[in-house]
Amino acid sequence: MRLIPLMAALLLVANVATAGVFPYAHQTQTLDNGLKVVLIPMPSEGLAAYYSIVRTGSRDEVEPGHSGFAHFFEHMMFRGTERYPGAVYDSIVTSIGADANAYTTDDWTAYHLAIAAEDLPTVIDIEADRFQNLSYPEAEFLADLNRVTENQGDPELSRLLISRSAGCPEWMRQFGVRFQSSLRGTLHLSRTNLFFLGGGKALMNTYYAAAERAGVRVVYDAEVVGLDLRDGRCHGVMVKTGGETRQLSGRAVVLSAGGFEANLEWLREAWGDAVDNFVIRGTRYNTGTLLRLMLDAGAEPVGDPRSCHAVAVDARAPQFDGGIVTRLDCLPFGVVVNNRGDRFYDEGEEAWPKRYAIWGKLVAAQPDQIAFSLTDAKAAGTFMPSVFPAIVARSIRELAAGLGLPAERVEATVAAFNAAVRPGTFNHSVLDDCRTEGLVPPKSHWAQRIDTPPFVGYPLRPGITFTYLGTRVNREARILMQDGGPSDNMFAAGEIMAGNVLGRGYAAGIGMTIGSVFGRIAGREAARHVKK
């Protein structure tokens, strides 16, 4: 990737004035490789600002029907290189007290850092490397996926998912989807993930609008209550709308109705009475009706009924539709205890994007399906807080009382943790060397003594996002029947088939990737079937 002839680097020393368009004395030099360097000396106390300017912006996107390439390129620049993988790059930037960021305008894209002047050679080195050697290879993506799913996913479909994912952003932009930069905080996903401007609701509104422009009729307040399935073929769909049920027919059917996470009775079959303490993060309407109809009609199941995407959410969240604002990402920066005051898992086992989706099941396995996150003042600013206020206290005993926990036991748990913490250099953006020793369970990373008031606590419940039990499909997204053959005209996409890839575990953003990749495959193959 040869980018240098397109770039200009702007090196600024801090204390920027506001008067005039460009009021500073400056020096300009063009290097042998075509890179234009602008140096603006200014009075400062050893501070500098480093800007890499790509002289291409959204105004330069001239391909008919396509947009967003400049912004997509902005995100690609955070994916890391062989020399400086994403985590190493983040570690270097954090170690010098800086923060790398970027923005896209009509005419240019800027990548910038505010740094100490003495760190300028380091910044020039890492920035030059990432502008020439970007890398997030399929092998790394597959290794990440296999690690979090413990190799439980279908190997062929996992490889297909990864290879097809690269083309999704451009395809999505064709229909008006826009992306935004990632937030700072626990997840650190700027290298591997894109984020929708306006969130999931804006994404869906954009898709619906594009479908309607294409002449697709969308029927709202309509529930599929039955399928006419014979000999592996769907002959009709029973739809209830406006108080009436009628049958619709088509030559091909794509099922993308989600799992059964909002069906409390079905969850009870797998989890027992623990379900009474579960929080359903999304809509109450994902009851798994179509999934049950398909399994009863002979579709081959895939996935464990107990496997699901489940995170730790604030225990004060509503039972349905709490959304992402109730998720708690503070867990890696303190200790988590159950209602007996005991720790039960390694809070710093792995990078948070690869572990946050196991904590719902961990909390579900605790007495009364509740747990508590305890941190101190040192953790402030390292995570996105809950929409609900934290419980704050001046001592661990007072915090335990505020959370309704046995104070003496919690004090003993925190004291044992503090005694086991080994010296290290705390860095929340990488797998640092702050760990415990001789403690069961251990804390492998981000272990700091909890000794600085104010002390902060949050109550935790299991928050179910979606379930993994689904219908098995092949690489054409055709639903497979229990007799081993594919359905003649039924295809599946999204949560209803996610268990083909997600046998267990989760990597941040993989659910949306499954929906996007297999949604495109299912739609294309259904269209091909109809045209035969």
C-alpha positions as CSV (number, residue, x, y, z in Angstrom):
1,M,0.0,0.0,0.0
2,R,1.9,3.1,-1.3
3,L,0.3,6.2,0.3
4,I,3.1,8.7,0.8
5,P,2.7,10.7,-2.5
6,L,-0.9,11.4,-1.4
7,M,-0.1,12.7,2.1
8,A,1.1,15.8,3.8
9,A,2.4,15.8,7.3
10,L,1.8,18.8,9.5
11,L,3.9,19.1,12.6
12,L,2.5,21.7,15.1
13,V,3.8,22.9,18.4
14,A,0.9,23.5,20.9
15,N,-0.8,26.8,21.9
16,V,-2.5,27.3,18.6
17,A,-3.8,30.9,18.1
18,T,-7.3,31.5,16.7
19,A,-6.9,34.7,14.8
20,G,-6.7,34.5,11.0
21,V,-6.8,31.6,8.6
22,F,-3.1,30.6,8.8
23,P,-1.4,33.3,10.9
24,Y,1.8,31.4,11.8
25,A,5.3,31.6,10.5
26,H,6.1,28.2,9.0
27,Q,8.6,26.2,7.0
28,T,7.7,23.9,4.1
29,Q,9.8,21.1,2.7
30,T,9.0,18.4,0.1
31,L,10.9,15.2,0.7
32,D,12.3,13.0,-2.1
33,N,9.4,10.6,-1.8
34,G,6.9,13.4,-2.4
35,L,5.8,13.9,1.2
36,K,5.2,17.5,2.0
37,V,6.2,18.6,5.5
38,V,4.9,21.8,7.1
39,L,6.7,22.8,10.4
40,I,5.1,25.6,12.5
41,P,7.3,26.6,15.5
42,M,5.4,28.1,18.3
43,P,6.1,28.9,22.0
44,S,5.4,25.9,24.2
45,E,6.6,23.9,27.1
46,G,7.9,20.9,25.2
47,L,4.6,20.0,23.6
48,A,3.9,19.2,20.0
49,A,1.0,18.2,17.7
50,Y,1.6,15.8,14.9
51,Y,-0.9,15.7,12.0
52,S,-0.8,13.4,8.9
53,I,-3.1,14.9,6.3
54,V,-4.4,12.7,3.4
55,R,-5.5,15.2,0.8
56,T,-8.6,13.2,-0.1
57,G,-12.1,13.7,1.5
58,S,-15.7,12.9,0.9
59,R,-15.9,15.4,-2.0
60,D,-13.5,13.2,-4.0
61,E,-15.9,10.2,-4.0
62,V,-17.1,10.4,-7.6
63,E,-18.2,6.8,-8.2
64,P,-21.9,6.8,-9.0
65,G,-24.0,5.3,-6.2
66,H,-21.0,4.9,-3.9
67,S,-19.9,6.9,-0.9
68,G,-18.1,6.7,2.4
69,F,-14.7,5.6,1.1
70,A,-12.7,8.4,2.7
71,H,-14.3,7.6,6.1
72,F,-13.7,3.9,5.6
73,F,-10.1,4.6,4.9
74,E,-9.9,6.6,8.1
75,H,-11.0,3.4,10.1
76,M,-8.7,1.2,8.1
77,M,-5.7,3.2,9.4
78,F,-6.2,1.8,12.9
79,R,-5.9,-1.9,12.0
80,G,-2.2,-2.3,12.8
81,T,0.8,-3.7,11.0
82,E,3.1,-6.7,11.3
83,R,5.7,-4.5,13.1
84,Y,3.2,-2.7,15.3
85,P,0.0,-4.7,15.7
86,G,-3.0,-2.8,17.0
87,A,-2.4,-3.6,20.6
88,V,1.3,-2.7,20.4
89,Y,0.4,0.6,18.6
90,D,-2.1,1.4,21.3
91,S,0.4,0.5,24.0
92,I,3.1,2.8,22.6
93,V,0.6,5.7,22.2
94,T,-0.7,5.2,25.8
95,S,2.8,4.9,27.2
96,I,3.7,8.4,26.0
97,G,0.5,9.8,27.4
98,A,-1.0,10.5,24.0
99,D,-4.3,9.6,22.2
100,A,-4.4,8.9,18.5
101,N,-7.5,10.1,16.7
102,A,-8.8,11.1,13.2
103,Y,-11.5,12.9,11.3
104,T,-12.8,13.1,7.7
105,T,-13.9,16.4,6.0
106,D,-15.0,17.2,2.4
107,D,-11.5,17.8,1.3
108,W,-9.1,15.9,3.5
109,T,-8.7,13.2,6.2
110,A,-6.6,14.1,9.3
111,Y,-4.8,11.7,11.7
112,H,-3.4,13.5,14.7
113,L,-1.7,13.1,18.1
114,A,-0.9,15.6,20.8
115,I,2.5,14.6,22.4
116,A,5.5,15.6,24.3
117,A,8.1,17.0,21.8
118,E,10.7,14.4,23.0
119,D,8.4,11.7,21.7
120,L,8.3,13.1,18.2
121,P,10.8,10.5,16.7
122,T,8.7,7.6,18.1
123,V,5.5,9.1,16.7
124,I,7.0,9.6,13.2
125,D,8.2,6.0,13.3
126,I,4.9,4.4,14.1
127,E,2.9,6.7,11.9
128,A,5.1,6.1,8.9
129,D,4.8,2.4,9.5
130,R,1.0,2.3,9.7
131,F,0.6,4.4,6.5
132,Q,2.6,1.9,4.5
133,N,2.0,-1.5,6.1
134,L,-1.7,-1.9,7.3
135,S,-2.7,-5.4,8.2
136,Y,-5.6,-7.3,9.7
137,P,-5.3,-10.5,7.8
138,E,-8.0,-13.2,7.5
139,A,-5.8,-15.6,9.5
140,E,-5.8,-13.3,12.5
141,F,-9.5,-12.8,12.2
142,L,-10.1,-16.5,12.0
143,A,-7.7,-17.1,15.0
144,D,-9.6,-14.6,17.1
145,L,-12.9,-16.2,16.2
146,N,-11.7,-19.7,16.9
147,R,-10.2,-18.7,20.2
148,V,-13.4,-17.1,21.6
149,T,-15.7,-19.9,20.3
150,E,-13.2,-22.7,21.4
151,N,-13.3,-24.1,17.8
152,Q,-17.0,-24.9,18.2
153,G,-18.0,-23.2,15.0
154,D,-18.3,-24.8,11.5
155,P,-14.8,-24.4,10.0
156,E,-16.0,-23.9,6.4
157,L,-18.7,-21.3,7.4
158,S,-16.3,-19.5,9.7
159,R,-13.8,-19.1,6.9
160,L,-16.6,-18.0,4.5
161,L,-17.8,-15.4,7.1
162,I,-14.3,-13.9,7.4
163,S,-13.5,-13.8,3.7
164,R,-16.8,-12.2,2.8
165,S,-16.8,-9.7,5.7
166,A,-14.3,-7.4,4.0
167,G,-16.8,-6.4,1.3
168,C,-19.6,-5.6,3.7
169,P,-18.8,-1.9,4.5
170,E,-18.7,-0.8,0.8
171,W,-21.9,-2.7,0.1
172,M,-23.6,-1.1,3.1
173,R,-22.6,2.3,2.0
174,Q,-24.3,1.8,-1.3
175,F,-27.6,1.8,0.6
176,G,-26.8,4.9,2.7
177,V,-25.3,3.4,5.8
178,R,-22.8,5.8,7.5
179,F,-20.1,5.0,10.0
180,Q,-18.5,6.9,12.8
181,S,-15.3,6.7,14.8
182,S,-15.2,4.4,17.9
183,L,-15.4,5.8,21.4
184,R,-12.5,5.7,23.7
185,G,-12.8,3.2,26.6
186,T,-12.7,-0.5,27.5
187,L,-13.5,-2.2,24.2
188,H,-10.6,-0.7,22.0
189,L,-12.1,-1.7,18.7
190,S,-10.9,1.0,16.4
191,R,-8.5,-1.5,14.6
192,T,-11.1,-4.3,13.9
193,N,-14.6,-2.8,14.0
194,L,-16.7,-0.2,12.3
195,F,-19.5,1.6,14.2
196,F,-22.8,2.8,12.7
197,L,-23.5,6.5,12.8
198,G,-26.7,6.7,14.9
199,G,-26.5,3.1,16.1
200,G,-28.5,0.1,15.1
201,K,-31.8,2.0,14.8
202,A,-30.3,4.3,12.2
203,L,-28.9,1.3,10.4
204,M,-32.3,-0.4,10.2
205,N,-34.1,2.8,9.2
206,T,-31.6,3.2,6.3
207,Y,-32.1,-0.4,5.2
208,Y,-35.9,-0.1,5.3
209,A,-35.8,3.2,3.3
210,A,-33.5,1.6,0.7
211,A,-35.9,-1.4,0.4
212,E,-38.9,0.9,-0.1
213,R,-37.1,2.9,-2.8
214,A,-36.4,-0.4,-4.6
215,G,-40.1,-1.2,-4.5
216,V,-40.1,-3.7,-1.6
217,R,-43.3,-3.7,0.3
218,V,-42.8,-3.7,4.0
219,V,-45.8,-4.9,6.2
220,Y,-45.6,-3.7,9.8
221,D,-47.4,-5.2,12.9
222,A,-47.3,-8.6,11.1
223,E,-46.4,-11.8,12.8
224,V,-45.5,-15.1,11.1
225,V,-47.5,-17.7,13.0
226,G,-47.2,-20.8,10.7
227,L,-45.3,-22.4,7.8
228,D,-46.7,-24.8,5.2
229,L,-43.7,-27.1,5.1
230,R,-43.8,-30.3,3.0
231,D,-40.9,-32.5,1.8
232,G,-38.3,-29.9,2.8
233,R,-40.0,-27.1,0.8
234,C,-42.0,-24.1,2.0
235,H,-45.3,-23.8,0.2
236,G,-46.6,-20.9,2.2
237,V,-46.3,-18.6,5.2
238,M,-49.2,-17.8,7.6
239,V,-49.1,-14.2,8.6
240,K,-51.3,-12.6,11.3
241,T,-51.9,-8.9,10.8
242,G,-54.8,-6.6,11.5
243,G,-56.6,-9.3,13.5
244,E,-56.6,-11.7,10.5
245,T,-54.4,-14.6,9.5
246,R,-53.7,-15.2,5.8
247,Q,-51.3,-17.3,3.8
248,L,-48.7,-15.8,1.5
249,S,-46.8,-17.9,-1.0
250,G,-43.5,-17.4,-2.8
251,R,-40.9,-19.4,-4.7
252,A,-38.2,-18.8,-2.1
253,V,-38.2,-17.8,1.6
254,V,-35.5,-16.3,3.7
255,L,-35.9,-16.7,7.5
256,S,-34.1,-14.0,9.6
257,A,-36.4,-13.8,12.6
258,G,-33.8,-14.1,15.4
259,G,-33.5,-16.4,18.4
260,F,-35.8,-17.1,21.4
261,E,-34.1,-14.8,24.0
262,A,-37.4,-13.2,24.9
263,N,-39.3,-16.5,25.3
264,L,-39.0,-16.9,29.0
265,E,-40.7,-20.3,29.1
266,W,-38.3,-21.7,26.4
267,L,-35.3,-20.2,28.3
268,R,-36.7,-21.9,31.4
269,E,-36.4,-25.3,29.7
270,A,-32.7,-24.7,29.5
271,W,-32.0,-22.6,32.6
272,G,-34.7,-23.5,35.1
273,D,-36.0,-20.9,37.5
274,A,-32.8,-18.8,37.1
275,V,-34.6,-17.2,34.2
276,D,-36.6,-15.1,36.6
277,N,-33.5,-13.1,37.3
278,F,-32.5,-12.6,33.6
279,V,-32.6,-9.3,31.8
280,I,-33.5,-9.4,28.1
281,R,-31.5,-6.6,26.6
282,G,-33.6,-6.2,23.4
283,T,-37.1,-6.5,22.2
284,R,-39.7,-8.6,23.9
285,Y,-40.9,-9.9,20.5
286,N,-37.9,-12.3,19.7
287,T,-39.8,-15.3,21.0
288,G,-38.4,-17.9,18.5
289,T,-41.7,-18.8,16.8
290,L,-40.1,-19.4,13.4
291,L,-37.2,-21.3,15.0
292,R,-39.6,-23.6,16.8
293,L,-41.7,-24.2,13.7
294,M,-38.6,-25.1,11.7
295,L,-37.2,-27.5,14.3
296,D,-40.6,-29.2,14.8
297,A,-40.8,-29.6,11.0
298,G,-37.5,-31.4,10.7
299,A,-34.8,-28.7,10.3
300,E,-31.4,-29.9,11.6
301,P,-30.6,-28.0,14.8
302,V,-27.3,-26.4,15.6
303,G,-26.0,-25.0,18.9
304,D,-26.7,-25.5,22.6
305,P,-30.0,-24.1,24.0
306,R,-28.0,-22.7,26.9
307,S,-25.5,-21.0,24.7
308,C,-26.1,-17.3,24.2
309,H,-24.6,-13.9,23.9
310,A,-25.0,-12.7,27.5
311,V,-23.2,-9.8,29.2
312,A,-23.2,-8.3,32.7
313,V,-25.8,-5.5,32.9
314,D,-26.8,-3.2,35.7
315,A,-29.2,-5.2,37.9
316,R,-31.5,-2.2,38.0
317,A,-32.2,-2.4,34.2
318,P,-35.7,-3.1,33.0
319,Q,-36.6,-6.7,32.1
320,F,-36.8,-5.9,28.4
321,D,-35.4,-3.3,26.0
322,G,-32.7,-1.9,28.4
323,G,-30.2,-1.7,25.5
324,I,-26.5,-1.0,25.5
325,V,-26.7,1.8,28.1
326,T,-27.2,-0.8,30.9
327,R,-24.1,-2.8,30.0
328,L,-21.2,-2.6,32.4
329,D,-17.6,-2.5,31.2
330,C,-15.9,-1.8,34.6
331,L,-15.3,-5.5,35.4
332,P,-11.7,-5.8,34.2
333,F,-10.6,-2.8,36.4
334,G,-11.6,-4.2,39.9
335,V,-13.0,-7.4,41.4
336,V,-16.3,-9.1,40.9
337,V,-17.9,-10.9,43.8
338,N,-21.2,-12.8,44.3
339,N,-23.7,-12.1,47.0
340,R,-21.6,-14.1,49.5
341,G,-18.7,-11.7,48.9
342,D,-16.5,-14.2,47.1
343,R,-14.7,-13.7,43.7
344,F,-15.4,-16.5,41.2
345,Y,-13.6,-15.7,37.9
346,D,-10.5,-14.1,36.5
347,E,-11.6,-10.5,35.7
348,G,-8.5,-9.9,33.6
349,E,-8.3,-13.1,31.7
350,E,-8.3,-11.6,28.1
351,A,-8.9,-8.5,26.2
352,W,-12.4,-7.2,27.0
353,P,-13.8,-7.5,23.4
354,K,-13.1,-11.3,23.6
355,R,-14.5,-11.8,27.1
356,Y,-17.3,-9.3,27.8
357,A,-19.9,-11.7,26.4
358,I,-19.1,-14.5,28.8
359,W,-19.9,-12.6,31.9
360,G,-23.7,-12.9,31.6
361,K,-23.4,-16.7,31.9
362,L,-20.9,-16.4,34.7
363,V,-23.3,-14.2,36.7
364,A,-26.1,-16.6,35.9
365,A,-24.2,-19.4,37.6
366,Q,-23.9,-17.5,40.9
367,P,-26.4,-17.7,43.8
368,D,-29.5,-15.8,42.9
369,Q,-28.0,-14.9,39.6
370,I,-26.5,-11.7,40.9
371,A,-22.9,-10.3,41.3
372,F,-21.2,-7.0,42.1
373,S,-18.4,-5.1,40.5
374,L,-16.1,-3.2,43.0
375,T,-13.5,-0.6,41.9
376,D,-11.8,2.4,43.4
377,A,-10.8,5.9,42.3
378,K,-8.0,4.6,40.1
379,A,-10.5,3.1,37.7
380,A,-12.3,6.4,37.1
381,G,-12.4,7.3,33.4
382,T,-11.3,3.9,32.1
383,F,-14.8,2.6,31.2
384,M,-18.3,3.8,30.0
385,P,-20.5,4.0,33.2
386,S,-23.9,2.6,33.5
387,V,-27.0,4.8,32.8
388,F,-27.8,4.2,36.5
389,P,-25.7,5.9,39.2
390,A,-22.9,4.0,40.9
391,I,-23.0,3.1,44.6
392,V,-20.2,5.2,46.1
393,A,-18.6,4.9,49.5
394,R,-15.5,6.0,51.5
395,S,-14.6,2.5,52.7
396,I,-15.0,-1.1,51.5
397,R,-17.1,-1.9,54.5
398,E,-19.4,1.0,53.7
399,L,-19.6,0.0,50.0
400,A,-20.5,-3.6,51.0
401,A,-23.3,-2.3,53.2
402,G,-24.6,-0.1,50.4
403,L,-24.7,-3.1,48.0
404,G,-26.3,-5.4,50.6
405,L,-23.3,-7.6,50.9
406,P,-21.7,-9.2,54.0
407,A,-19.2,-6.5,55.0
408,E,-16.6,-8.7,56.8
409,R,-16.4,-11.2,53.9
410,V,-16.1,-8.5,51.3
411,E,-13.3,-6.8,53.3
412,A,-11.5,-10.1,53.6
413,T,-11.9,-10.8,49.8
414,V,-10.5,-7.3,48.9
415,A,-7.7,-7.6,51.4
416,A,-6.6,-11.0,50.0
417,F,-6.8,-9.6,46.5
418,N,-4.7,-6.5,47.4
419,A,-2.0,-8.7,49.1
420,A,-1.7,-10.9,46.0
421,V,-1.2,-8.0,43.5
422,R,2.3,-7.9,42.0
423,P,4.0,-4.7,40.9
424,G,3.6,-3.9,37.2
425,T,2.9,-1.1,34.7
426,F,-0.9,-0.6,34.4
427,N,-2.1,-0.1,30.8
428,H,-5.8,-0.8,30.2
429,S,-5.3,-0.8,26.4
430,V,-3.1,-3.9,26.3
431,L,-2.7,-7.2,28.2
432,D,-0.4,-5.6,30.8
433,D,1.8,-7.1,33.4
434,C,-0.3,-6.2,36.4
435,R,-1.4,-9.5,37.9
436,T,-1.9,-11.4,41.1
437,E,0.1,-14.3,42.5
438,G,-1.1,-17.1,44.7
439,L,-4.7,-16.1,44.4
440,V,-7.6,-18.4,43.3
441,P,-9.1,-17.4,41.0
442,P,-6.2,-15.3,39.7
443,K,-6.4,-12.0,38.0
444,S,-4.1,-12.1,34.9
445,H,-4.0,-8.5,33.8
446,W,-5.0,-5.0,35.1
447,A,-4.7,-6.1,38.7
448,Q,-4.3,-3.0,40.9
449,R,-4.8,-2.7,44.7
450,I,-8.3,-1.5,45.5
451,D,-7.3,1.0,48.2
452,T,-8.0,4.5,47.0
453,P,-11.4,6.1,47.9
454,P,-14.0,6.7,46.8
455,F,-14.9,3.1,46.3
456,V,-17.5,2.3,43.6
457,G,-19.9,-0.6,43.1
458,Y,-22.5,-1.8,40.6
459,P,-24.9,-4.7,41.0
460,L,-24.9,-7.1,38.0
461,R,-27.4,-9.4,36.4
462,P,-27.2,-11.6,33.3
463,G,-28.2,-9.6,30.2
464,I,-29.3,-11.9,27.3
465,T,-28.7,-10.4,23.9
466,F,-29.5,-13.4,21.7
467,T,-29.4,-17.2,21.8
468,Y,-27.2,-19.5,19.7
469,L,-29.6,-22.4,19.1
470,G,-30.6,-22.3,15.4
471,T,-31.0,-24.1,12.1
472,R,-28.0,-25.6,10.4
473,V,-27.2,-24.1,7.0
474,N,-24.7,-24.7,4.2
475,R,-22.4,-22.2,2.5
476,E,-25.3,-21.1,0.3
477,A,-27.3,-20.3,3.5
478,R,-29.8,-23.1,2.6
479,I,-31.4,-24.6,5.6
480,L,-30.4,-28.2,6.1
481,M,-33.0,-30.8,7.1
482,Q,-32.5,-33.7,9.5
483,D,-32.4,-36.2,6.6
484,G,-29.1,-34.5,5.6
485,G,-30.4,-32.7,2.5
486,P,-30.8,-29.0,2.0
487,S,-34.2,-27.4,1.8
488,D,-35.3,-26.7,-1.8
489,N,-36.3,-23.1,-1.3
490,M,-35.6,-22.0,2.4
491,F,-32.6,-19.9,3.4
492,A,-31.6,-18.4,6.8
493,A,-29.6,-15.4,7.9
494,G,-28.8,-13.7,11.2
495,E,-29.4,-15.0,14.7
496,I,-31.6,-18.0,13.5
497,M,-28.4,-19.5,12.0
498,A,-25.6,-17.8,14.1
499,G,-25.0,-21.1,16.0
500,N,-23.3,-22.4,12.9
501,V,-20.4,-20.1,13.7
502,L,-20.9,-19.3,17.3
503,G,-20.9,-22.6,19.1
504,R,-20.0,-20.7,22.2
505,G,-18.2,-17.4,23.1
506,Y,-18.3,-14.2,21.2
507,A,-16.1,-11.6,19.6
508,A,-17.2,-8.0,19.5
509,G,-19.3,-7.2,16.4
510,I,-19.4,-10.8,15.1
511,G,-23.2,-11.0,15.4
512,M,-23.6,-8.0,13.0
513,T,-21.0,-9.5,10.7
514,I,-22.9,-12.8,10.6
515,G,-26.2,-11.0,9.8
516,S,-24.5,-8.9,7.1
517,V,-22.5,-11.7,5.4
518,F,-25.2,-14.4,5.4
519,G,-28.0,-11.9,4.8
520,R,-26.3,-11.1,1.5
521,I,-25.6,-14.7,0.7
522,A,-29.2,-15.8,1.5
523,G,-30.7,-13.0,-0.5
524,R,-28.5,-13.7,-3.5
525,E,-29.1,-17.5,-3.4
526,A,-32.9,-17.0,-3.0
527,A,-32.9,-14.7,-6.1
528,R,-30.9,-17.3,-8.1
529,H,-33.4,-20.0,-7.1
530,V,-36.3,-17.9,-8.2
531,K,-34.7,-17.1,-11.6
532,K,-34.1,-20.8,-12.4
